[in-house]
Structures are given as C-alpha cells and as structure tokens.
Amino acid sequence: MRKVIAAVMASTLALSAYSQAAEVVTSVNGQPNVGSAQRNGQNQMFDGISLTEHQRQQMRDLMQRARHDQPPVNVSEQEIMHRLITANHFDETAVRAQAEKMAQEQVARQVEMAKVRNQMYHLLTPEQQAVLNSKHQQRMDQLREIARMQQNAAMALSSSSSTLSHQ
C-alpha cells in the first residue's frame, strides 16, 4: 500500500511540475501573456528575448498574415468525431480514419506555424538567437527532468501494482 501511495504521490508531483512548467510562459519582453496565441505556446519560443520595436512590429505582421492565411477551424470534423464517439456501436475504423484526417489538418497548421517561427527567428540578431537557443536548451532540460520523473512514477506504480497482485 505504501508503494501505491508513493507512486501516486510521485505521479502527482510529476504532473504538478509539468503544469507549472507549462504555466511559466512569458511574452517576448518578459511580461505575462494573456492572448490565446500566447496561451497555446505560439510565442513561447521568444520568451526572454529583448526585441526592438521594429522587430516586434515585424513579428506582429508575420503573425497577423499567418492568422489571415490560416483556414478557419473545421467544426464539421469535430462534429463527425462526436457522432462517432456517441454512436450506439463503436466503429474503430471510422474513428481511426476521422482521427487521421483531423491529425493531417493539425500537421498542416503546425507546419505553417513552424514556417512563421522560422521567419521570426531570422529577424533576430545573432546575439538574440544565442539567447533564444540557450533558453530553448533550458526548457528542454526541464522537460527531460519532468519526463524522467514521470517515467520513475510509472515504474514505481507498475512495480507496486505487480507486488499487490502477487499478494
């Protein structure tokens, strides 16, 4: 029982650390983000980078063009998935096909956003790029630590549940 409690506590700790890391999103000049684009991480790439007003304006222009060019959210695809989920009989093939279609739309959006981020990156000076790369490495180190904690929690949970099943 102690092992189960320890595993639950460890996984809770790992999830807590992950959610805290996700909430530490600041804008390009260190102020907290409030917009939906910032909440979903689109500007997280430039956290802590001091930009000139000209660079900020260029980035705003790029984002505005990207939003204008992006197709609207496909509500009908969500509706189709909802109907498949709530159907009397689960059709795995149809759900899989719908999920793949929705995933392809998401891939297209992510590719377009990566293109915009690349353009933004190249607006930076070499010094700003170095700061950005350093901050990126710090975030990756934090994510690796969270992944390690989650893996340890999962292993602890797995071993405690196998211990309980043998008793």
C-alpha positions as CSV (number, residue, x, y, z in Angstrom):
1,M,0.0,0.0,0.0
2,R,2.9,2.4,0.8
3,K,4.3,1.8,-2.6
4,V,1.0,2.6,-4.3
5,I,0.7,5.8,-2.3
6,A,4.3,6.7,-3.1
7,A,3.7,6.0,-6.8
8,V,0.5,8.2,-6.8
9,M,2.4,11.0,-5.0
10,A,5.3,10.7,-7.5
11,S,3.0,10.9,-10.5
12,T,1.1,13.8,-8.9
13,L,4.4,15.6,-8.3
14,A,5.4,15.0,-11.9
15,L,2.1,16.3,-13.3
16,S,2.3,19.3,-11.0
17,A,5.8,20.1,-12.2
18,Y,4.7,19.7,-15.8
19,S,1.7,22.0,-15.3
20,Q,3.9,24.6,-13.5
21,A,6.4,24.4,-16.4
22,A,3.6,24.9,-18.9
23,E,2.3,28.0,-17.0
24,V,5.7,29.7,-17.0
25,V,5.0,31.3,-20.3
26,T,6.1,34.9,-20.7
27,S,6.0,37.1,-23.7
28,V,8.9,38.3,-25.8
29,N,9.7,41.1,-23.4
30,G,9.1,39.3,-20.1
31,Q,5.5,40.3,-19.4
32,P,2.9,37.6,-18.8
33,N,0.9,36.5,-21.8
34,V,-2.8,36.9,-21.9
35,G,-3.8,36.2,-25.5
36,S,-4.9,32.9,-26.8
37,A,-1.9,32.7,-29.2
38,Q,0.4,33.0,-26.3
39,R,-1.5,30.5,-24.1
40,N,-1.1,27.8,-26.7
41,G,2.6,28.4,-26.9
42,Q,3.0,30.2,-30.2
43,N,5.1,33.0,-28.7
44,Q,6.9,30.9,-26.1
45,M,9.7,30.5,-28.5
46,F,10.8,34.1,-27.9
47,D,10.5,34.2,-24.1
48,G,13.0,36.4,-22.5
49,I,14.4,37.9,-25.8
50,S,14.5,41.7,-25.8
51,L,13.3,42.9,-29.1
52,T,13.4,46.3,-30.7
53,E,10.2,47.9,-31.6
54,H,10.9,47.3,-35.2
55,Q,11.4,43.5,-34.6
56,R,8.2,43.4,-32.5
57,Q,6.3,45.1,-35.3
58,Q,7.7,42.7,-37.9
59,M,6.7,39.7,-35.8
60,R,3.2,41.1,-35.2
61,D,2.9,41.5,-39.0
62,L,4.1,37.9,-39.6
63,M,1.6,36.6,-37.1
64,Q,-1.2,38.7,-38.5
65,R,-0.5,37.3,-42.0
66,A,-0.4,33.8,-40.6
67,R,-3.7,34.2,-38.9
68,H,-5.2,35.7,-42.0
69,D,-3.9,32.9,-44.2
70,Q,-4.9,30.1,-41.8
71,P,-8.1,28.3,-42.6
72,P,-10.9,28.5,-40.0
73,V,-11.3,25.7,-37.5
74,N,-13.2,22.8,-39.1
75,V,-16.1,22.4,-36.8
76,S,-17.7,19.8,-39.0
77,E,-14.7,17.4,-38.4
78,Q,-15.3,17.8,-34.7
79,E,-19.0,17.1,-35.1
80,I,-18.2,13.9,-37.1
81,M,-15.9,12.7,-34.4
82,H,-18.5,13.4,-31.7
83,R,-21.1,11.4,-33.7
84,L,-18.7,8.5,-34.0
85,I,-17.9,8.6,-30.2
86,T,-21.6,8.8,-29.2
87,A,-22.8,6.2,-31.7
88,N,-24.6,3.0,-30.5
89,H,-21.8,0.8,-31.8
90,F,-18.1,1.9,-31.8
91,D,-16.6,1.8,-35.3
92,E,-12.9,1.8,-34.8
93,T,-12.1,2.0,-38.5
94,A,-14.3,5.1,-38.9
95,V,-12.9,6.8,-35.8
96,R,-9.3,6.0,-36.9
97,A,-10.0,7.5,-40.4
98,Q,-11.6,10.6,-38.8
99,A,-8.7,11.0,-36.3
100,E,-6.2,10.7,-39.1
101,K,-8.0,13.3,-41.2
102,M,-8.1,15.7,-38.2
103,A,-4.4,14.9,-37.5
104,Q,-3.4,15.8,-41.0
105,E,-5.2,19.2,-40.6
106,Q,-3.2,19.7,-37.4
107,V,0.0,18.8,-39.1
108,A,-0.7,21.4,-41.8
109,R,-1.3,24.1,-39.2
110,Q,1.9,23.2,-37.3
111,V,4.0,23.2,-40.5
112,E,2.6,26.7,-41.3
113,M,3.3,27.9,-37.8
114,A,6.9,26.5,-37.9
115,K,7.4,28.4,-41.2
116,V,6.3,31.6,-39.5
117,R,8.5,30.9,-36.4
118,N,11.5,30.3,-38.8
119,Q,10.8,33.7,-40.4
120,M,10.7,35.3,-36.9
121,Y,13.9,33.6,-35.9
122,H,15.7,35.1,-38.8
123,L,14.6,38.6,-37.7
124,L,16.8,38.2,-34.6
125,T,20.3,39.3,-34.3
126,P,23.0,36.6,-33.8
127,E,23.1,37.6,-30.1
128,Q,19.3,37.3,-29.7
129,Q,19.5,33.9,-31.5
130,A,22.1,32.8,-29.0
131,V,19.9,33.8,-26.1
132,L,16.9,32.0,-27.7
133,N,19.0,28.9,-28.2
134,S,20.2,29.0,-24.6
135,K,16.6,29.4,-23.3
136,H,15.4,26.6,-25.5
137,Q,18.1,24.3,-24.0
138,Q,16.9,25.2,-20.5
139,R,13.3,24.3,-21.4
140,M,14.4,21.0,-22.9
141,D,16.4,20.2,-19.8
142,Q,13.3,20.9,-17.7
143,L,11.1,18.7,-19.9
144,R,13.7,15.9,-19.7
145,E,13.5,16.1,-16.0
146,I,9.7,16.0,-16.0
147,A,9.8,13.0,-18.4
148,R,12.3,11.3,-16.1
149,M,10.1,11.9,-13.0
150,Q,7.0,10.6,-14.9
151,Q,8.9,7.5,-16.0
152,N,10.1,6.8,-12.5
153,A,6.5,7.3,-11.2
154,A,5.1,4.9,-13.8
155,M,7.8,2.4,-13.0
156,A,7.0,2.7,-9.3
157,L,3.3,2.3,-10.0
158,S,3.9,-0.7,-12.2
159,S,6.1,-2.4,-9.7
160,S,3.7,-1.7,-6.8
161,S,0.7,-3.0,-8.7
162,S,2.6,-6.2,-9.6
163,T,3.6,-6.6,-6.0
164,L,0.0,-6.2,-4.9
165,S,-1.3,-8.7,-7.5
166,H,1.2,-11.3,-6.1
167,Q,-0.1,-10.9,-2.5
